């Protein structure tokens, strides 16, 4: 996060994961990412459309 803010001067980072991928959700939440919303029928896997979750982290938030 520090490199994203200082070296690349980013203001925010977004991350996405599948609804079923609880492990990734836990990692994002432990790193202070906030759930923003759901992408419905976002990714095609094995012939079926699955939803995705969108997370964000504002890097210069106090």
N, CA and C atoms as an extended XYZ file, in Angstrom:
186
Properties=species:S:1:pos:R:3:atomname:S:1:resname:S:1:resid:I:1 pbc="F F F"
N         0.821       -1.179        0.000 N   UNK     1
C         0.000        0.000        0.000 CA  UNK     1
C         0.875        1.257        0.000 C   UNK     1
N         1.947        1.164        0.744 N   UNK     2
C         2.851        2.315        0.815 CA  UNK     2
C         3.450        2.623       -0.557 C   UNK     2
N         3.847        1.582       -1.280 N   UNK     3
C         4.419        1.779       -2.610 CA  UNK     3
C         3.369        2.359       -3.561 C   UNK     3
N         2.146        1.873       -3.463 N   UNK     4
C         1.081        2.386       -4.330 CA  UNK     4
C         0.878        3.875       -4.102 C   UNK     4
N         0.937        4.283       -2.856 N   UNK     5
C         0.705        5.684       -2.521 CA  UNK     5
C         1.911        6.551       -2.859 C   UNK     5
N         3.090        6.147       -2.443 N   UNK     6
C         4.277        7.002       -2.590 CA  UNK     6
C         4.907        6.919       -3.985 C   UNK     6
N         5.159        5.705       -4.449 N   UNK     7
C         5.862        5.557       -5.722 CA  UNK     7
C         4.951        5.852       -6.924 C   UNK     7
N         3.730        5.345       -6.862 N   UNK     8
C         2.829        5.491       -8.001 CA  UNK     8
C         1.783        6.583       -7.814 C   UNK     8
N         1.796        7.202       -6.654 N   UNK     9
C         0.901        8.315       -6.323 CA  UNK     9
C        -0.569        7.971       -6.558 C   UNK     9
N        -0.943        6.750       -6.193 N   UNK    10
C        -2.331        6.328       -6.332 CA  UNK    10
C        -3.158        6.849       -5.163 C   UNK    10
N        -4.397        7.141       -5.430 N   UNK    11
C        -5.333        7.620       -4.416 CA  UNK    11
C        -6.170        6.471       -3.860 C   UNK    11
N        -6.433        5.483       -4.710 N   UNK    12
C        -7.287        4.366       -4.314 CA  UNK    12
C        -6.853        3.094       -5.015 C   UNK    12
N        -7.228        1.975       -4.423 N   UNK    13
C        -6.995        0.660       -5.015 CA  UNK    13
C        -8.329       -0.072       -5.006 C   UNK    13
N        -8.634       -0.753       -6.106 N   UNK    14
C        -9.826       -1.578       -6.190 CA  UNK    14
C        -9.401       -3.034       -6.332 C   UNK    14
N       -10.224       -3.924       -5.787 N   UNK    15
C        -9.967       -5.353       -5.897 CA  UNK    15
C       -11.295       -6.072       -6.055 C   UNK    15
N       -11.281       -7.123       -6.822 N   UNK    16
C       -12.483       -7.912       -7.011 CA  UNK    16
C       -12.240       -9.363       -6.676 C   UNK    16
N       -13.316      -10.052       -6.288 N   UNK    17
C       -13.242      -11.471       -5.979 CA  UNK    17
C       -14.600      -12.103       -6.238 C   UNK    17
N       -14.600      -13.401       -6.389 N   UNK    18
C       -15.859      -14.116       -6.545 CA  UNK    18
C       -16.614      -14.189       -5.227 C   UNK    18
N       -17.921      -14.287       -5.311 N   UNK    19
C       -18.743      -14.367       -4.095 CA  UNK    19
C       -18.398      -15.593       -3.252 C   UNK    19
N       -17.975      -16.656       -3.896 N   UNK    20
C       -17.664      -17.891       -3.186 CA  UNK    20
C       -16.253      -17.904       -2.606 C   UNK    20
N       -15.428      -16.943       -2.968 N   UNK    21
C       -14.029      -16.927       -2.544 CA  UNK    21
C       -13.882      -16.202       -1.198 C   UNK    21
N       -14.307      -16.883       -0.155 N   UNK    22
C       -14.314      -16.292        1.186 CA  UNK    22
C       -12.896      -15.976        1.654 C   UNK    22
N       -11.923      -16.801        1.282 N   UNK    23
C       -10.538      -16.558        1.687 CA  UNK    23
C       -10.037      -15.208        1.205 C   UNK    23
N       -10.307      -14.878       -0.052 N   UNK    24
C        -9.891      -13.578       -0.582 CA  UNK    24
C       -10.635      -12.438        0.093 C   UNK    24
N       -11.895      -12.637        0.381 N   UNK    25
C       -12.678      -11.617        1.067 CA  UNK    25
C       -12.110      -11.318        2.450 C   UNK    25
N       -11.708      -12.366        3.159 N   UNK    26
C       -11.113      -12.197        4.494 CA  UNK    26
C        -9.813      -11.410        4.396 C   UNK    26
N        -8.970      -11.748        3.431 N   UNK    27
C        -7.701      -11.043        3.254 CA  UNK    27
C        -7.940       -9.563        2.956 C   UNK    27
N        -8.874       -9.269        2.065 N   UNK    28
C        -9.164       -7.876        1.733 CA  UNK    28
C        -9.680       -7.118        2.948 C   UNK    28
N       -10.602       -7.713        3.688 N   UNK    29
C       -11.166       -7.037        4.855 CA  UNK    29
C       -10.128       -6.838        5.955 C   UNK    29
N        -9.227       -7.792        6.129 N   UNK    30
C        -8.145       -7.637        7.120 CA  UNK    30
C        -7.192       -6.513        6.745 C   UNK    30
N        -7.137       -6.208        5.459 N   UNK    31
C        -6.276       -5.127        4.977 CA  UNK    31
C        -7.058       -3.839        4.749 C   UNK    31
N        -8.192       -3.741        5.419 N   UNK    32
C        -9.011       -2.523        5.442 CA  UNK    32
C        -9.600       -2.125        4.102 C   UNK    32
N        -9.854       -3.115        3.248 N   UNK    33
C       -10.631       -2.856        2.052 CA  UNK    33
C       -12.102       -2.880        2.441 C   UNK    33
N       -12.890       -2.053        1.777 N   UNK    34
C       -14.309       -1.925        2.068 CA  UNK    34
C       -15.116       -2.502        0.910 C   UNK    34
N       -16.123       -3.321        1.238 N   UNK    35
C       -17.003       -3.863        0.211 CA  UNK    35
C       -17.831       -2.738       -0.380 C   UNK    35
N       -17.765       -2.597       -1.704 N   UNK    36
C       -18.476       -1.527       -2.396 CA  UNK    36
C       -19.775       -2.046       -2.997 C   UNK    36
N       -19.726       -3.221       -3.609 N   UNK    37
C       -20.936       -3.725       -4.237 CA  UNK    37
C       -20.729       -5.049       -4.939 C   UNK    37
N       -21.770       -5.441       -5.655 N   UNK    38
C       -21.790       -6.726       -6.352 CA  UNK    38
C       -21.897       -6.482       -7.853 C   UNK    38
N       -21.049       -7.167       -8.594 N   UNK    39
C       -21.184       -7.228      -10.047 CA  UNK    39
C       -21.996       -8.484      -10.348 C   UNK    39
N       -23.213       -8.318      -10.849 N   UNK    40
C       -24.035       -9.482      -11.160 CA  UNK    40
C       -23.620      -10.088      -12.495 C   UNK    40
N       -23.587      -11.413      -12.527 N   UNK    41
C       -23.223      -12.175      -13.720 CA  UNK    41
C       -21.975      -11.600      -14.376 C   UNK    41
N       -20.902      -11.503      -13.595 N   UNK    42
C       -19.685      -10.796      -13.988 CA  UNK    42
C       -18.683      -11.665      -14.735 C   UNK    42
N       -18.573      -12.921      -14.358 N   UNK    43
C       -17.535      -13.771      -14.957 CA  UNK    43
C       -18.152      -15.110      -15.377 C   UNK    43
N       -17.710      -15.584      -16.530 N   UNK    44
C       -18.195      -16.858      -17.054 CA  UNK    44
C       -17.219      -17.959      -16.652 C   UNK    44
N       -17.716      -18.915      -15.864 N   UNK    45
C       -16.883      -20.042      -15.432 CA  UNK    45
C       -17.654      -21.330      -15.659 C   UNK    45
N       -17.029      -22.257      -16.353 N   UNK    46
C       -17.642      -23.560      -16.613 CA  UNK    46
C       -19.037      -23.429      -17.227 C   UNK    46
N       -19.210      -22.435      -18.092 N   UNK    47
C       -20.472      -22.248      -18.785 CA  UNK    47
C       -21.561      -21.539      -18.002 C   UNK    47
N       -21.240      -21.082      -16.782 N   UNK    48
C       -22.227      -20.390      -15.953 CA  UNK    48
C       -21.701      -19.005      -15.567 C   UNK    48
N       -22.599      -18.037      -15.543 N   UNK    49
C       -22.221      -16.687      -15.125 CA  UNK    49
C       -22.254      -16.594      -13.606 C   UNK    49
N       -21.180      -16.050      -13.026 N   UNK    50
C       -21.099      -15.888      -11.573 CA  UNK    50
C       -20.950      -14.427      -11.195 C   UNK    50
N       -21.408      -14.103       -9.996 N   UNK    51
C       -21.302      -12.745       -9.480 CA  UNK    51
C       -19.907      -12.481       -8.934 C   UNK    51
N       -19.528      -11.231       -8.899 N   UNK    52
C       -18.257      -10.809       -8.317 CA  UNK    52
C       -18.500       -9.730       -7.274 C   UNK    52
N       -17.576       -9.602       -6.348 N   UNK    53
C       -17.646       -8.564       -5.327 CA  UNK    53
C       -16.556       -7.534       -5.588 C   UNK    53
N       -16.885       -6.271       -5.425 N   UNK    54
C       -15.935       -5.181       -5.623 CA  UNK    54
C       -15.581       -4.566       -4.275 C   UNK    54
N       -14.287       -4.458       -4.027 N   UNK    55
C       -13.762       -3.838       -2.814 CA  UNK    55
C       -12.933       -2.620       -3.197 C   UNK    55
N       -12.783       -1.691       -2.262 N   UNK    56
C       -11.932       -0.520       -2.493 CA  UNK    56
C       -11.194       -0.169       -1.213 C   UNK    56
N       -10.080        0.533       -1.417 N   UNK    57
C        -9.333        1.091       -0.289 CA  UNK    57
C        -8.861        2.474       -0.730 C   UNK    57
N        -9.232        3.488        0.033 N   UNK    58
C        -8.769        4.856       -0.220 CA  UNK    58
C        -7.447        4.998        0.531 C   UNK    58
N        -6.384        5.325       -0.183 N   UNK    59
C        -5.053        5.283        0.409 CA  UNK    59
C        -4.725        6.488        1.281 C   UNK    59
N        -5.342        7.630        1.039 N   UNK    60
C        -4.978        8.791        1.845 CA  UNK    60
C        -6.070        9.162        2.838 C   UNK    60
N        -6.937        8.204        3.154 N   UNK    61
C        -7.993        8.443        4.140 CA  UNK    61
C        -7.374        8.427        5.536 C   UNK    61
N        -7.742        9.393        6.328 N   UNK    62
C        -7.213        9.510        7.692 CA  UNK    62
C        -8.023        8.702        8.660 C   UNK    62
